């Protein structure tokens, strides 16, 4: 499967925007009840909304967007496994978002 550069950029931009929206959690601008369970959960929910809003996309384009999204998740997972703290209990949303913005 060959990915169009514009599609790669589009998905990258969407993921970046979602992470920028998460910045509020890193800097304490949240209501305790609104903190998502994990960054991955929040990314998936918001990305799914984005994909659903692209009603004119073909099934192939939708699948490509999802594959690109999962690539980003794998990147964060692999990169994070080497860089993030070893104590899983410290991998909360505010801390993780602070880390992502310092990359």
KOLTIRO-811271 format. One record per residue: residue in one letter; chain; x negated, y negated, z of N, C-alpha, C in turn. Coordinates in steps of 0.05 Angstrom, whole numbers. Example, Ala and Ser with C-alpha at 12.3 -4.5 7.8 and 13.67 -1.06 7.14 Angstrom:
<pts>
A, A, -264, 114, 156, -246, 90, 156, -264, 66, 156
S, A, -257, 45, 142, -273, 21, 143, -258, -1, 157
</pts>
This chain:
<pts>
X, A, -17, 23, 0, 0, 0, 0, -18, -25, 0
X, A, -13, -43, -19, -28, -68, -21, -11, -91, -10
X, A, -22, -106, 8, -8, -128, 20, -15, -155, 6
X, A, 5, -170, -1, 1, -196, -13, -10, -215, 9
X, A, -30, -231, 1, -43, -249, 20, -23, -268, 33
X, A, -4, -277, 18, 17, -296, 29, 33, -282, 51
X, A, 39, -256, 47, 55, -241, 67, 38, -237, 92
X, A, 12, -231, 89, -6, -228, 112, -7, -254, 128
X, A, -9, -276, 113, -10, -302, 127, 16, -308, 141
X, A, 39, -302, 128, 65, -307, 140, 69, -292, 166
X, A, 62, -267, 166, 66, -251, 190, 46, -260, 212
X, A, 22, -266, 204, 2, -277, 223, 12, -302, 236
X, A, 24, -320, 220, 35, -345, 230, 57, -340, 250
X, A, 75, -321, 243, 98, -315, 261, 87, -304, 288
X, A, 68, -286, 287, 57, -275, 312, 43, -297, 328
X, A, 29, -314, 315, 16, -336, 329, 36, -355, 342
X, A, 58, -361, 327, 79, -378, 339, 92, -365, 363
X, A, 96, -339, 362, 108, -325, 385, 89, -327, 409
X, A, 63, -323, 404, 44, -325, 426, 42, -353, 437
X, A, 44, -373, 419, 44, -400, 428, 69, -406, 446
X, A, 91, -395, 438, 115, -397, 455, 111, -385, 483
X, A, 94, -365, 484, 88, -351, 509, 70, -368, 527
X, A, 58, -388, 516, 40, -405, 531, 52, -415, 557
X, A, 78, -419, 556, 92, -429, 580, 88, -411, 604
X, A, 85, -385, 599, 81, -366, 621, 53, -367, 633
X, A, 34, -375, 616, 7, -377, 626, 3, -402, 644
X, A, 18, -422, 639, 14, -447, 653, 36, -453, 674
X, A, 52, -434, 680, 71, -437, 702, 97, -451, 695
X, A, 103, -454, 669, 128, -467, 661, 150, -447, 656
X, A, 158, -433, 676, 178, -412, 673, 195, -410, 698
X, A, 218, -398, 694, 235, -390, 717, 229, -360, 721
X, A, 224, -353, 746, 215, -326, 753, 232, -304, 739
X, A, 258, -308, 737, 276, -288, 725, 272, -285, 695
X, A, 259, -304, 682, 257, -303, 653, 230, -291, 644
X, A, 213, -284, 662, 187, -272, 653, 193, -244, 641
X, A, 184, -240, 616, 188, -214, 604, 171, -192, 618
X, A, 179, -168, 613, 165, -145, 625, 136, -144, 616
X, A, 132, -150, 591, 105, -149, 580, 103, -167, 555
X, A, 79, -174, 548, 75, -190, 523, 84, -173, 499
X, A, 79, -147, 499, 87, -130, 477, 117, -130, 473
X, A, 132, -128, 496, 161, -129, 494, 171, -155, 482
X, A, 159, -177, 491, 167, -203, 482, 161, -206, 452
X, A, 137, -197, 444, 129, -199, 416, 149, -183, 399
X, A, 155, -158, 407, 173, -141, 392, 201, -154, 389
X, A, 212, -164, 411, 238, -176, 410, 239, -200, 391
X, A, 220, -218, 394, 220, -242, 377, 213, -235, 348
X, A, 196, -216, 344, 189, -208, 316, 213, -195, 303
X, A, 228, -179, 318, 252, -166, 307, 272, -187, 299
X, A, 275, -208, 315, 293, -230, 308, 284, -244, 282
X, A, 258, -247, 280, 248, -260, 255, 254, -242, 231
X, A, 248, -216, 233, 253, -198, 210, 283, -198, 203
X, A, 300, -197, 223, 328, -197, 218, 338, -223, 205
X, A, 324, -245, 210, 331, -270, 198, 323, -272, 168
X, A, 307, -253, 159, 298, -252, 131, 316, -233, 115
X, A, 341, -239, 114, 361, -221, 102, 356, -216, 72
X, A, 342, -234, 58, 338, -230, 30, 313, -213, 24
X, A, 299, -204, 44, 275, -187, 39, 284, -159, 30
X, A, 268, -149, 12, 272, -121, 3, 264, -102, 26
X, A, 272, -78, 24, 264, -58, 45, 234, -55, 45
X, A, 221, -56, 22, 192, -54, 21, 178, -77, 35
X, A, 188, -102, 31, 177, -125, 44, 181, -123, 74
X, A, 204, -115, 82, 210, -111, 111, 190, -91, 124
X, A, 186, -69, 110, 167, -49, 120, 139, -60, 121
X, A, 131, -75, 101, 104, -87, 101, 101, -107, 125
X, A, 122, -123, 130, 120, -141, 152, 118, -126, 178
X, A, 132, -104, 181, 131, -88, 206, 103, -76, 209
X, A, 92, -66, 187, 65, -54, 188, 44, -75, 196
X, A, 47, -99, 185, 28, -121, 192, 32, -128, 222
X, A, 56, -129, 231, 61, -135, 259, 48, -114, 277
X, A, 52, -89, 270, 40, -67, 286, 9, -68, 285
X, A, -2, -78, 263, -31, -82, 262, -39, -102, 283
X, A, -24, -124, 285, -30, -144, 305, -29, -132, 333
X, A, -8, -116, 338, -6, -103, 365, -29, -85, 371
X, A, -37, -69, 351, -60, -51, 354, -86, -68, 359
X, A, -89, -90, 345, -112, -107, 349, -113, -117, 377
X, A, -90, -128, 387, -90, -138, 415, -95, -115, 434
X, A, -84, -92, 429, -88, -69, 447, -117, -61, 448
X, A, -130, -57, 425, -158, -49, 424, -176, -70, 435
X, A, -172, -95, 426, -188, -117, 436, -185, -120, 466
X, A, -160, -118, 475, -155, -121, 503, -166, -99, 520
X, A, -168, -75, 509, -178, -52, 525, -208, -56, 531
X, A, -222, -71, 514, -250, -76, 520, -254, -101, 536
X, A, -237, -121, 534, -241, -147, 546, -225, -151, 571
X, A, -200, -143, 571, -183, -149, 594, -192, -133, 619
X, A, -183, -142, 642, -191, -129, 667, -183, -99, 666
X, A, -197, -84, 683, -192, -55, 684, -168, -49, 701
X, A, -160, -67, 718, -137, -62, 736, -111, -69, 721
X, A, -96, -49, 713, -72, -53, 697, -52, -71, 712
X, A, -52, -71, 738, -34, -88, 753, -39, -117, 748
X, A, -62, -125, 738, -68, -153, 733, -60, -161, 704
X, A, -51, -142, 689, -44, -148, 661, -15, -158, 659
X, A, -9, -179, 674, 18, -190, 672, 20, -210, 650
X, A, 44, -219, 644, 48, -237, 621, 32, -263, 624
X, A, 34, -278, 646, 19, -303, 647, -11, -299, 644
X, A, -22, -279, 656, -51, -274, 654, -59, -267, 626
X, A, -43, -249, 613, -50, -240, 586, -48, -263, 567
X, A, -28, -280, 569, -25, -302, 551, -49, -322, 554
X, A, -57, -326, 579, -81, -343, 583, -105, -331, 568
X, A, -108, -304, 570, -130, -291, 556, -128, -294, 526
X, A, -104, -290, 515, -101, -292, 486, -108, -319, 476
X, A, -101, -340, 490, -107, -367, 481, -136, -375, 485
X, A, -151, -359, 499, -180, -364, 503, -197, -349, 483
X, A, -184, -332, 467, -200, -316, 447, -212, -333, 426
</pts>
